[in-house]
Amino acid sequence: MNALLIKKLKKIAIICIGFIFVIGLVAGYIVNKNWVYRYKSELDHFFGKGNWEYISKETLESGAYSEYNYSRHPNLSGERPGKYNKWHIRYNEGNEEEIWTLSNHVYKINNNTYGLLSPRKLSSKQALYFELMLISFDILNKELFNELIGSELSEKEAYPIDVSIYYNGKPNPKFYSALSKETWFTVDRVTVENYLSSDLHDFHIKIRAFDYRLNELTNKEKQNVFNSLETIEKKVLDKYGEHATFRIYFDKEHQVEYIDGVKQ
């Protein structure tokens, strides 16, 4: 009787272990596919632990790359739009709340374009830091706009103008690995100067006015925009000095460009 009971218990134990193993595989697959779970410690470091929460996920079809669908039925095999995910995160520090989005779309396109051994192929972690860099750009673009444009022009006059940080060319995937190790690369530490003075890659500020928006202004309002160019130019030079790489373009007669503080 005891031997029979032990035998049954062994069978139950084997079944339980197998069940736990399967659950572990499924859980591991889910965590690996969901960047918010997989890279929680990296997100804690960037946003600050306790300052963010995962709120939702979307799965979308891509218009930029396709996947081949294999099926036992030949008629069902063939190219189909690739799929990618968006993960929405709520960031909340004090009275400041933002909804940020991480996406693996660029990662999927990149991995569909480059082979396994290509130096241009992004790892998922490198692609994550690309997404975090875009979030940091968003933060800094708003700060730049308020500092350079909002302080000089009325809301209506400022409306045609866009202020953005750009990178020159496509950064090497190794750039994102290096960026992840920079002490300043967190949501509350990153500055425009960090990017402009970085040895990792070339960055610049672009300040431009959209024609169709300028045309909505009165002649006087439009002239106020044009007259603000020299003041904005001086502000950028005073703040970033030898690291001031930027272009201001309002129209053909009102534009200026600097590289490392030197007028072009």
BALOBA-1460 file (C-alpha; in Angstrom, 3 decimals):
// residues 264
<rec num="1" residu="m" x="0.000" y="0.000" z="0.000"/>
<rec num="2" residu="n" x="2.763" y="2.406" z="0.924"/>
<rec num="3" residu="a" x="4.649" y="1.558" z="-2.282"/>
<rec num="4" residu="l" x="1.498" y="2.168" z="-4.337"/>
<rec num="5" residu="l" x="0.884" y="5.478" z="-2.581"/>
<rec num="6" residu="i" x="4.489" y="6.576" z="-3.164"/>
<rec num="7" residu="k" x="4.164" y="5.632" z="-6.828"/>
<rec num="8" residu="k" x="0.988" y="7.716" z="-7.158"/>
<rec num="9" residu="l" x="2.610" y="10.635" z="-5.360"/>
<rec num="10" residu="k" x="5.567" y="10.455" z="-7.742"/>
<rec num="11" residu="k" x="3.224" y="10.587" z="-10.715"/>
<rec num="12" residu="i" x="1.388" y="13.552" z="-9.237"/>
<rec num="13" residu="a" x="4.717" y="15.278" z="-8.539"/>
<rec num="14" residu="i" x="5.879" y="14.705" z="-12.126"/>
<rec num="15" residu="i" x="2.595" y="16.088" z="-13.475"/>
<rec num="16" residu="c" x="2.850" y="19.147" z="-11.173"/>
<rec num="17" residu="i" x="6.452" y="19.769" z="-12.188"/>
<rec num="18" residu="g" x="5.470" y="19.516" z="-15.858"/>
<rec num="19" residu="f" x="2.561" y="21.873" z="-15.277"/>
<rec num="20" residu="i" x="4.785" y="24.388" z="-13.494"/>
<rec num="21" residu="f" x="7.343" y="24.091" z="-16.300"/>
<rec num="22" residu="v" x="4.697" y="24.860" z="-18.927"/>
<rec num="23" residu="i" x="3.432" y="27.837" z="-16.897"/>
<rec num="24" residu="g" x="7.016" y="29.041" z="-16.601"/>
<rec num="25" residu="l" x="7.512" y="28.808" z="-20.344"/>
<rec num="26" residu="v" x="4.293" y="30.705" z="-21.044"/>
<rec num="27" residu="a" x="5.116" y="33.362" z="-18.431"/>
<rec num="28" residu="g" x="8.647" y="33.684" z="-19.821"/>
<rec num="29" residu="y" x="7.275" y="34.105" z="-23.339"/>
<rec num="30" residu="i" x="4.845" y="36.834" z="-22.204"/>
<rec num="31" residu="v" x="7.535" y="38.700" z="-20.254"/>
<rec num="32" residu="n" x="10.011" y="38.417" z="-23.141"/>
<rec num="33" residu="k" x="7.504" y="39.819" z="-25.657"/>
<rec num="34" residu="n" x="6.248" y="42.649" z="-23.449"/>
<rec num="35" residu="w" x="9.005" y="45.266" z="-23.090"/>
<rec num="36" residu="v" x="7.346" y="46.885" z="-20.078"/>
<rec num="37" residu="y" x="7.782" y="43.650" z="-18.099"/>
<rec num="38" residu="r" x="11.067" y="42.610" z="-19.669"/>
<rec num="39" residu="y" x="12.781" y="45.965" z="-19.125"/>
<rec num="40" residu="k" x="11.112" y="47.088" z="-15.923"/>
<rec num="41" residu="s" x="14.429" y="47.890" z="-14.194"/>
<rec num="42" residu="e" x="15.535" y="50.027" z="-17.169"/>
<rec num="43" residu="l" x="12.213" y="51.907" z="-17.114"/>
<rec num="44" residu="d" x="12.494" y="52.354" z="-13.334"/>
<rec num="45" residu="h" x="15.897" y="53.920" z="-13.864"/>
<rec num="46" residu="f" x="14.754" y="56.230" z="-16.681"/>
<rec num="47" residu="f" x="11.408" y="57.384" z="-15.244"/>
<rec num="48" residu="g" x="12.164" y="56.901" z="-11.559"/>
<rec num="49" residu="k" x="10.817" y="53.975" z="-9.560"/>
<rec num="50" residu="g" x="7.217" y="54.608" z="-8.563"/>
<rec num="51" residu="n" x="6.809" y="57.489" z="-11.032"/>
<rec num="52" residu="w" x="5.298" y="55.441" z="-13.840"/>
<rec num="53" residu="e" x="2.732" y="52.733" z="-14.457"/>
<rec num="54" residu="y" x="1.859" y="50.492" z="-17.391"/>
<rec num="55" residu="i" x="-1.711" y="51.231" z="-18.506"/>
<rec num="56" residu="s" x="-2.401" y="49.527" z="-21.860"/>
<rec num="57" residu="k" x="-1.128" y="47.752" z="-24.950"/>
<rec num="58" residu="e" x="-2.063" y="47.880" z="-28.630"/>
<rec num="59" residu="t" x="-1.187" y="45.464" z="-31.424"/>
<rec num="60" residu="l" x="-1.240" y="47.100" z="-34.855"/>
<rec num="61" residu="e" x="-0.557" y="46.230" z="-38.474"/>
<rec num="62" residu="s" x="2.446" y="47.860" z="-40.111"/>
<rec num="63" residu="g" x="2.444" y="49.591" z="-43.453"/>
<rec num="64" residu="a" x="6.251" y="49.609" z="-43.462"/>
<rec num="65" residu="y" x="7.151" y="45.924" z="-43.458"/>
<rec num="66" residu="s" x="5.563" y="42.549" z="-44.147"/>
<rec num="67" residu="e" x="5.908" y="39.008" z="-42.817"/>
<rec num="68" residu="y" x="5.561" y="35.700" z="-44.619"/>
<rec num="69" residu="n" x="2.763" y="33.565" z="-43.232"/>
<rec num="70" residu="y" x="3.468" y="29.827" z="-43.501"/>
<rec num="71" residu="s" x="0.492" y="27.450" z="-43.544"/>
<rec num="72" residu="r" x="-0.140" y="23.776" z="-44.237"/>
<rec num="73" residu="h" x="-2.672" y="25.020" z="-46.755"/>
<rec num="74" residu="p" x="-0.774" y="26.610" z="-49.682"/>
<rec num="75" residu="n" x="-3.621" y="29.003" z="-50.427"/>
<rec num="76" residu="l" x="-3.240" y="30.537" z="-46.955"/>
<rec num="77" residu="s" x="0.545" y="31.054" z="-47.218"/>
<rec num="78" residu="g" x="1.934" y="34.388" z="-48.385"/>
<rec num="79" residu="e" x="2.950" y="37.914" z="-47.445"/>
<rec num="80" residu="r" x="0.912" y="39.805" z="-44.882"/>
<rec num="81" residu="p" x="1.373" y="43.112" z="-43.049"/>
<rec num="82" residu="g" x="3.756" y="42.804" z="-40.138"/>
<rec num="83" residu="k" x="2.450" y="43.381" z="-36.620"/>
<rec num="84" residu="y" x="3.935" y="45.500" z="-33.876"/>
<rec num="85" residu="n" x="3.061" y="46.582" z="-30.345"/>
<rec num="86" residu="k" x="2.571" y="49.866" z="-28.546"/>
<rec num="87" residu="w" x="2.781" y="50.026" z="-24.748"/>
<rec num="88" residu="h" x="1.264" y="53.068" z="-23.059"/>
<rec num="89" residu="i" x="2.804" y="54.341" z="-19.831"/>
<rec num="90" residu="r" x="1.484" y="56.968" z="-17.422"/>
<rec num="91" residu="y" x="4.253" y="59.102" z="-15.951"/>
<rec num="92" residu="n" x="3.405" y="61.007" z="-12.810"/>
<rec num="93" residu="e" x="5.811" y="63.018" z="-10.691"/>
<rec num="94" residu="g" x="4.241" y="65.558" z="-8.371"/>
<rec num="95" residu="n" x="1.599" y="67.505" z="-10.303"/>
<rec num="96" residu="e" x="3.051" y="66.533" z="-13.685"/>
<rec num="97" residu="e" x="1.319" y="63.749" z="-15.609"/>
<rec num="98" residu="e" x="2.124" y="62.527" z="-19.117"/>
<rec num="99" residu="i" x="1.161" y="59.531" z="-21.223"/>
<rec num="100" residu="w" x="4.198" y="58.132" z="-23.044"/>
<rec num="101" residu="t" x="4.251" y="55.364" z="-25.642"/>
<rec num="102" residu="l" x="6.897" y="52.727" z="-26.290"/>
<rec num="103" residu="s" x="6.758" y="50.817" z="-29.560"/>
<rec num="104" residu="n" x="8.682" y="47.934" z="-31.104"/>
<rec num="105" residu="h" x="7.783" y="49.101" z="-34.634"/>
<rec num="106" residu="v" x="11.255" y="50.458" z="-35.464"/>
<rec num="107" residu="y" x="12.777" y="47.289" z="-33.976"/>
<rec num="108" residu="k" x="10.577" y="45.085" z="-36.170"/>
<rec num="109" residu="i" x="11.350" y="47.113" z="-39.316"/>
<rec num="110" residu="n" x="15.072" y="47.089" z="-38.526"/>
<rec num="111" residu="n" x="15.174" y="43.349" z="-37.900"/>
<rec num="112" residu="n" x="13.198" y="42.711" z="-41.072"/>
<rec num="113" residu="t" x="15.704" y="44.825" z="-43.055"/>
<rec num="114" residu="y" x="19.058" y="43.650" z="-41.683"/>
<rec num="115" residu="g" x="20.463" y="40.129" z="-41.404"/>
<rec num="116" residu="l" x="21.454" y="38.378" z="-38.193"/>
<rec num="117" residu="l" x="25.130" y="39.394" z="-38.380"/>
<rec num="118" residu="s" x="24.615" y="42.916" z="-39.726"/>
<rec num="119" residu="p" x="26.226" y="45.682" z="-37.596"/>
<rec num="120" residu="r" x="23.093" y="47.754" z="-38.307"/>
<rec num="121" residu="k" x="20.780" y="45.240" z="-36.620"/>
<rec num="122" residu="l" x="19.216" y="46.502" z="-33.385"/>
<rec num="123" residu="s" x="18.777" y="44.366" z="-30.307"/>
<rec num="124" residu="s" x="15.473" y="44.807" z="-28.486"/>
<rec num="125" residu="k" x="17.253" y="46.632" z="-25.653"/>
<rec num="126" residu="q" x="18.945" y="49.034" z="-28.077"/>
<rec num="127" residu="a" x="15.556" y="49.656" z="-29.707"/>
<rec num="128" residu="l" x="14.081" y="50.361" z="-26.269"/>
<rec num="129" residu="y" x="16.684" y="53.083" z="-25.703"/>
<rec num="130" residu="f" x="15.842" y="54.552" z="-29.107"/>
<rec num="131" residu="e" x="12.240" y="54.869" z="-27.879"/>
<rec num="132" residu="l" x="13.367" y="56.416" z="-24.585"/>
<rec num="133" residu="m" x="15.534" y="58.877" z="-26.511"/>
<rec num="134" residu="l" x="12.456" y="59.992" z="-28.471"/>
<rec num="135" residu="i" x="10.597" y="60.519" z="-25.202"/>
<rec num="136" residu="s" x="13.490" y="62.639" z="-23.924"/>
<rec num="137" residu="f" x="13.343" y="64.662" z="-27.168"/>
<rec num="138" residu="d" x="9.647" y="65.292" z="-26.551"/>
<rec num="139" residu="i" x="10.373" y="66.611" z="-23.078"/>
<rec num="140" residu="l" x="13.228" y="68.840" z="-24.234"/>
<rec num="141" residu="n" x="11.391" y="70.121" z="-27.315"/>
<rec num="142" residu="k" x="8.663" y="71.552" z="-25.083"/>
<rec num="143" residu="e" x="11.242" y="73.180" z="-22.822"/>
<rec num="144" residu="l" x="13.068" y="74.673" z="-25.816"/>
<rec num="145" residu="f" x="9.859" y="75.987" z="-27.355"/>
<rec num="146" residu="n" x="8.795" y="77.716" z="-24.131"/>
<rec num="147" residu="e" x="12.265" y="79.150" z="-23.541"/>
<rec num="148" residu="l" x="13.033" y="80.342" z="-27.072"/>
<rec num="149" residu="i" x="9.676" y="80.967" z="-28.709"/>
<rec num="150" residu="g" x="6.966" y="81.239" z="-26.063"/>
<rec num="151" residu="s" x="8.899" y="83.937" z="-24.232"/>
<rec num="152" residu="e" x="9.277" y="86.088" z="-27.378"/>
<rec num="153" residu="l" x="6.040" y="85.757" z="-29.288"/>
<rec num="154" residu="s" x="2.315" y="85.682" z="-28.591"/>
<rec num="155" residu="e" x="0.566" y="82.314" z="-28.644"/>
<rec num="156" residu="k" x="-0.820" y="83.016" z="-32.119"/>
<rec num="157" residu="e" x="2.561" y="84.168" z="-33.467"/>
<rec num="158" residu="a" x="4.308" y="81.151" z="-31.931"/>
<rec num="159" residu="y" x="1.820" y="78.675" z="-33.431"/>
<rec num="160" residu="p" x="3.563" y="78.348" z="-36.860"/>
<rec num="161" residu="i" x="6.917" y="77.461" z="-35.270"/>
<rec num="162" residu="d" x="8.260" y="74.004" z="-34.449"/>
<rec num="163" residu="v" x="11.330" y="73.451" z="-32.260"/>
<rec num="164" residu="s" x="12.941" y="70.014" z="-32.259"/>
<rec num="165" residu="i" x="16.150" y="68.164" z="-31.470"/>
<rec num="166" residu="y" x="17.382" y="65.976" z="-34.319"/>
<rec num="167" residu="y" x="20.156" y="63.446" z="-34.779"/>
<rec num="168" residu="n" x="22.264" y="63.484" z="-37.947"/>
<rec num="169" residu="g" x="21.921" y="60.286" z="-39.943"/>
<rec num="170" residu="k" x="21.084" y="56.956" z="-38.338"/>
<rec num="171" residu="p" x="23.015" y="56.307" z="-35.114"/>
<rec num="172" residu="n" x="24.921" y="53.027" z="-34.978"/>
<rec num="173" residu="p" x="23.153" y="50.475" z="-32.741"/>
<rec num="174" residu="k" x="26.154" y="50.665" z="-30.396"/>
<rec num="175" residu="f" x="25.200" y="54.287" z="-29.740"/>
<rec num="176" residu="y" x="22.082" y="53.167" z="-27.857"/>
<rec num="177" residu="s" x="24.127" y="50.785" z="-25.709"/>
<rec num="178" residu="a" x="26.432" y="53.686" z="-24.836"/>
<rec num="179" residu="l" x="23.476" y="56.036" z="-24.232"/>
<rec num="180" residu="s" x="21.990" y="53.606" z="-21.718"/>
<rec num="181" residu="k" x="25.119" y="53.996" z="-19.571"/>
<rec num="182" residu="e" x="25.127" y="57.801" z="-19.495"/>
<rec num="183" residu="t" x="24.343" y="59.054" z="-15.976"/>
<rec num="184" residu="w" x="22.410" y="62.020" z="-17.398"/>
<rec num="185" residu="f" x="20.031" y="59.858" z="-19.417"/>
<rec num="186" residu="t" x="17.003" y="59.916" z="-17.119"/>
<rec num="187" residu="v" x="13.747" y="61.807" z="-17.468"/>
<rec num="188" residu="d" x="14.655" y="64.314" z="-14.745"/>
<rec num="189" residu="r" x="18.340" y="64.848" z="-15.640"/>
<rec num="190" residu="v" x="18.528" y="64.961" z="-19.430"/>
<rec num="191" residu="t" x="19.201" y="68.377" z="-20.985"/>
<rec num="192" residu="v" x="19.575" y="69.777" z="-24.485"/>
<rec num="193" residu="e" x="23.242" y="70.458" z="-23.770"/>
<rec num="194" residu="n" x="23.786" y="66.765" z="-22.962"/>
<rec num="195" residu="y" x="22.897" y="65.963" z="-26.559"/>
<rec num="196" residu="l" x="24.622" y="68.922" z="-28.225"/>
<rec num="197" residu="s" x="27.890" y="68.262" z="-26.375"/>
<rec num="198" residu="s" x="27.740" y="64.472" z="-26.689"/>
<rec num="199" residu="d" x="30.690" y="62.631" z="-28.252"/>
<rec num="200" residu="l" x="28.440" y="59.642" z="-28.954"/>
<rec num="201" residu="h" x="26.666" y="61.145" z="-31.971"/>
<rec num="202" residu="d" x="25.931" y="64.493" z="-33.667"/>
<rec num="203" residu="f" x="22.750" y="66.307" z="-32.625"/>
<rec num="204" residu="h" x="21.322" y="69.681" z="-33.582"/>
<rec num="205" residu="i" x="18.368" y="71.973" z="-32.898"/>
<rec num="206" residu="k" x="15.990" y="72.801" z="-35.719"/>
<rec num="207" residu="i" x="13.662" y="75.815" z="-35.433"/>
<rec num="208" residu="r" x="11.354" y="76.192" z="-38.400"/>
<rec num="209" residu="a" x="8.126" y="77.934" z="-39.371"/>
<rec num="210" residu="f" x="5.516" y="76.144" z="-41.462"/>
<rec num="211" residu="d" x="4.436" y="78.199" z="-44.475"/>
<rec num="212" residu="y" x="0.763" y="77.297" z="-44.286"/>
<rec num="213" residu="r" x="0.651" y="78.411" z="-40.644"/>
<rec num="214" residu="l" x="2.575" y="81.626" z="-41.302"/>
<rec num="215" residu="n" x="0.049" y="82.499" z="-43.990"/>
<rec num="216" residu="e" x="-2.710" y="82.451" z="-41.358"/>
<rec num="217" residu="l" x="-1.066" y="85.393" z="-39.562"/>
<rec num="218" residu="t" x="-1.613" y="89.078" z="-40.261"/>
<rec num="219" residu="n" x="1.281" y="90.951" z="-41.879"/>
<rec num="220" residu="k" x="2.141" y="92.549" z="-38.544"/>
<rec num="221" residu="e" x="2.145" y="89.190" z="-36.717"/>
<rec num="222" residu="k" x="4.258" y="87.662" z="-39.466"/>
<rec num="223" residu="q" x="6.757" y="90.522" z="-39.194"/>
<rec num="224" residu="n" x="6.966" y="89.981" z="-35.431"/>
<rec num="225" residu="v" x="7.953" y="86.382" z="-36.128"/>
<rec num="226" residu="f" x="10.664" y="87.447" z="-38.576"/>
<rec num="227" residu="n" x="11.947" y="90.125" z="-36.192"/>
<rec num="228" residu="s" x="12.329" y="87.563" z="-33.415"/>
<rec num="229" residu="l" x="14.984" y="85.598" z="-35.338"/>
<rec num="230" residu="e" x="18.001" y="87.552" z="-34.065"/>
<rec num="231" residu="t" x="16.809" y="87.373" z="-30.465"/>
<rec num="232" residu="i" x="16.241" y="83.621" z="-30.690"/>
<rec num="233" residu="e" x="19.630" y="83.177" z="-32.389"/>
<rec num="234" residu="k" x="21.354" y="85.079" z="-29.560"/>
<rec num="235" residu="k" x="19.542" y="83.052" z="-26.889"/>
<rec num="236" residu="v" x="20.755" y="79.759" z="-28.352"/>
<rec num="237" residu="l" x="24.330" y="81.046" z="-28.720"/>
<rec num="238" residu="d" x="24.410" y="82.474" z="-25.198"/>
<rec num="239" residu="k" x="23.154" y="79.242" z="-23.657"/>
<rec num="240" residu="y" x="25.043" y="76.596" z="-25.642"/>
<rec num="241" residu="g" x="28.156" y="78.469" z="-26.781"/>
<rec num="242" residu="e" x="30.607" y="76.262" z="-28.673"/>
<rec num="243" residu="h" x="28.093" y="73.410" z="-28.629"/>
<rec num="244" residu="a" x="25.416" y="75.495" z="-30.372"/>
<rec num="245" residu="t" x="24.592" y="73.530" z="-33.512"/>
<rec num="246" residu="f" x="21.263" y="74.714" z="-34.860"/>
<rec num="247" residu="r" x="19.289" y="76.037" z="-37.802"/>
<rec num="248" residu="i" x="16.499" y="78.620" z="-37.768"/>
<rec num="249" residu="y" x="14.382" y="78.763" z="-40.908"/>
<rec num="250" residu="f" x="11.351" y="81.037" z="-41.168"/>
<rec num="251" residu="d" x="11.595" y="81.660" z="-44.932"/>
<rec num="252" residu="k" x="14.337" y="82.187" z="-47.552"/>
<rec num="253" residu="e" x="15.083" y="85.700" z="-46.306"/>
<rec num="254" residu="h" x="14.934" y="84.815" z="-42.623"/>
<rec num="255" residu="q" x="17.214" y="81.921" z="-41.842"/>
<rec num="256" residu="v" x="20.510" y="81.224" z="-40.090"/>
<rec num="257" residu="e" x="22.656" y="78.198" z="-39.323"/>
<rec num="258" residu="y" x="25.469" y="77.454" z="-36.844"/>
<rec num="259" residu="i" x="27.709" y="74.438" z="-36.331"/>
<rec num="260" residu="d" x="29.534" y="74.253" z="-32.995"/>
<rec num="261" residu="g" x="28.901" y="77.947" z="-32.376"/>
<rec num="262" residu="v" x="30.242" y="79.044" z="-35.790"/>
<rec num="263" residu="k" x="27.923" y="80.760" z="-38.263"/>
<rec num="264" residu="q" x="27.703" y="79.033" z="-41.629"/>
